[in-house]
Amino acid sequence: MNDESPITESKSNKDPHMLGTLCHLLSLTLFIGVPFGNLLGPFVLWSLKRAEDPYLNEVGKEVLNFQISVTLYAIICGILFITFIGIVLLPIVLMCSIVLTIVAALKSSEGVFYSYPLTIRFLK
């Protein structure tokens, strides 16, 4: 998808982009102490509502792809702790994850699809 293509179809009578925004924000649950919350929160919402809402289906796949990628990057940084490179890279990966998630949530609340950079596409 394009970086900023609006997807406005939704069967929901509420704001069609509210669930997309929530899907982005659920990935921040990792930072409040939920183990693998960055994956579980968006996955549960996406799996429950993807058939009803085409916008949420696309957003959910994008969020999951990004969060899986971030998790892999964090694991690699953990391995690189041996060489001390991971000590520098891990905070950068985590800060980028937080900032990009907030940017994506803001874009989604405006009805714009946000494509995360440096994301490995696992779900298509």
Order of alpha helices (4+ residues) and beta strands (2+ residues): alpha-alpha-alpha-alpha
